[in-house]
Amino acid sequence: MQTFDAERFVRAQAHIYDLALKSLEQGHIPSKWVAPHFPPRAVLPPQFRDEFALASAEEARAFLAHPLLGQRYRELVSKIVPLLIRSPTQVFGEDGAYTLNSSLALFSGVSDDPAIDTILHVWFDHRSILQT
């Protein structure tokens, strides 16, 4: 099994986390900032897969267990709940909403945070974009 590289996320978030948080609090986050904060599953189609994709539930657990990354993920997820009256594409853009759905589906299996399931249910009918 490959070792989880948390530093790639820490580096990517270093200069944009505060901006991403503020943007999300204002109701919109640029799609290009979604993957470093809401890592998608590595099984996404190639146009959505990037260096931030996680290969397994074990990597998702490691992400959440990281003291900085886990705290930031939970904080950003909590900022989405008040935005559920809007559509995910209004908040994240089309590509960002696709990435977010993948991330939430992955993390819902390894986290007990009820906000993740709430967002999946309200915005995505509790389905992963990869389900047929």
C-alpha positions as CSV (number, residue, x, y, z in Angstrom):
1,M,0.0,0.0,0.0
2,Q,1.2,3.5,-0.9
3,T,2.0,5.9,2.0
4,F,-0.5,8.8,2.3
5,D,1.2,12.0,1.3
6,A,-0.5,14.7,3.5
7,E,2.1,17.3,2.6
8,R,0.7,17.7,-0.9
9,F,-2.5,18.9,0.6
10,V,-0.9,21.0,3.3
11,R,1.3,22.7,0.6
12,A,-1.7,23.3,-1.7
13,Q,-3.9,24.7,1.0
14,A,-1.1,26.9,2.5
15,H,-2.0,30.1,0.6
16,I,-5.6,29.4,-0.3
17,Y,-7.3,27.9,2.7
18,D,-8.3,31.2,4.3
19,L,-9.5,32.5,0.9
20,A,-11.4,29.3,0.2
21,L,-13.1,29.5,3.6
22,K,-14.0,33.2,3.1
23,S,-15.3,32.5,-0.4
24,L,-17.4,29.6,0.9
25,E,-18.8,31.7,3.7
26,Q,-19.8,34.2,1.0
27,G,-21.6,31.5,-1.0
28,H,-19.2,30.6,-3.8
29,I,-15.9,28.9,-4.1
30,P,-13.9,28.7,-7.3
31,S,-13.8,25.2,-8.8
32,K,-10.0,25.2,-8.9
33,W,-10.0,25.3,-5.0
34,V,-12.3,22.4,-4.5
35,A,-10.0,19.4,-4.9
36,P,-7.3,20.5,-2.5
37,H,-9.9,20.9,0.2
38,F,-12.4,18.2,-0.8
39,P,-10.3,15.4,-2.3
40,P,-12.2,13.3,-4.8
41,R,-12.0,9.5,-5.3
42,A,-9.2,8.4,-7.7
43,V,-11.8,6.6,-9.8
44,L,-13.2,9.8,-11.3
45,P,-13.0,10.2,-15.1
46,P,-9.6,11.6,-16.2
47,Q,-10.8,15.1,-16.7
48,F,-11.6,15.3,-12.9
49,R,-8.7,13.3,-11.6
50,D,-5.7,15.2,-10.3
51,E,-2.9,15.0,-7.8
52,F,-5.4,15.5,-5.0
53,A,-7.5,12.3,-5.7
54,L,-7.5,9.7,-2.9
55,A,-7.1,6.1,-3.9
56,S,-8.9,4.4,-0.9
57,A,-10.9,4.7,2.2
58,E,-7.7,4.3,4.1
59,E,-6.3,7.5,2.5
60,A,-9.6,9.3,3.4
61,R,-9.2,8.1,7.0
62,A,-5.6,9.4,7.1
63,F,-6.7,12.7,5.6
64,L,-9.3,13.1,8.4
65,A,-6.9,12.0,11.1
66,H,-4.3,14.6,10.0
67,P,-4.6,17.4,12.7
68,L,-4.7,20.2,10.1
69,L,-6.4,18.6,7.1
70,G,-9.2,16.9,9.1
71,Q,-10.0,20.1,11.0
72,R,-10.2,22.1,7.8
73,Y,-12.3,19.5,6.0
74,R,-14.8,19.5,8.9
75,E,-14.8,23.3,9.1
76,L,-15.5,23.6,5.3
77,V,-18.2,21.0,5.4
78,S,-19.9,22.9,8.2
79,K,-19.9,26.0,6.0
80,I,-21.8,24.2,3.3
81,V,-24.9,23.3,5.4
82,P,-26.3,26.9,5.4
83,L,-25.9,27.0,1.6
84,L,-28.1,24.0,1.0
85,I,-30.9,26.3,-0.1
86,R,-28.9,26.9,-3.3
87,S,-27.7,24.3,-5.8
88,P,-24.2,22.8,-5.6
89,T,-23.4,24.2,-9.0
90,Q,-24.3,27.7,-7.8
91,V,-21.8,27.3,-4.9
92,F,-19.1,25.2,-6.5
93,G,-19.5,25.5,-10.3
94,E,-20.2,22.4,-12.4
95,D,-16.8,20.8,-12.1
96,G,-16.5,21.7,-8.5
97,A,-19.9,20.2,-7.6
98,Y,-18.8,17.0,-9.4
99,T,-15.6,16.8,-7.4
100,L,-17.5,17.7,-4.1
101,N,-20.0,14.9,-4.7
102,S,-17.1,12.4,-5.1
103,S,-15.4,13.6,-2.0
104,L,-18.5,13.6,0.2
105,A,-19.3,10.0,-1.0
106,L,-15.8,8.9,-0.1
107,F,-15.7,10.6,3.2
108,S,-19.2,9.6,4.3
109,G,-18.0,6.0,4.5
110,V,-15.2,6.9,6.9
111,S,-16.6,9.8,8.9
112,D,-19.4,10.1,11.5
113,D,-19.9,13.8,10.7
114,P,-23.7,14.1,10.0
115,A,-23.2,17.2,7.9
116,I,-21.6,15.1,5.2
117,D,-24.6,12.8,4.9
118,T,-26.9,15.8,5.1
119,I,-25.2,17.5,2.1
120,L,-25.1,14.2,0.2
121,H,-28.8,13.7,0.8
122,V,-30.0,17.3,0.0
123,W,-27.8,18.0,-3.0
124,F,-27.1,14.6,-4.4
125,D,-30.0,12.4,-3.3
126,H,-27.5,10.6,-1.2
127,R,-25.8,9.1,-4.2
128,S,-22.3,9.2,-5.6
129,I,-21.9,10.6,-9.1
130,L,-20.3,7.3,-9.9
131,Q,-23.4,5.2,-9.1
132,T,-25.5,4.2,-12.1
